[in-house]
């Protein structure tokens, strides 16, 4: 009942396969960063819009 454990991968990749895998990972990471930056930009723009609306509403209410 001894389990054998090997730190080696089940199949060895060629240098071309490794390069392709690394390029795909890099492209995925860059896309994730672009998505994150776009989400952050949308969040902050919406936050500023809502803040401006709130300040305008408070200014109207204080004038009454």
Secondary structure, DSSP 8 states (H G I E B T S, - for coil): ------SS-SS---HHHHHHHHHHHHHHHHHHHHHHHHHHHHHHHHHHHHHHHHHHHHHHHHH-
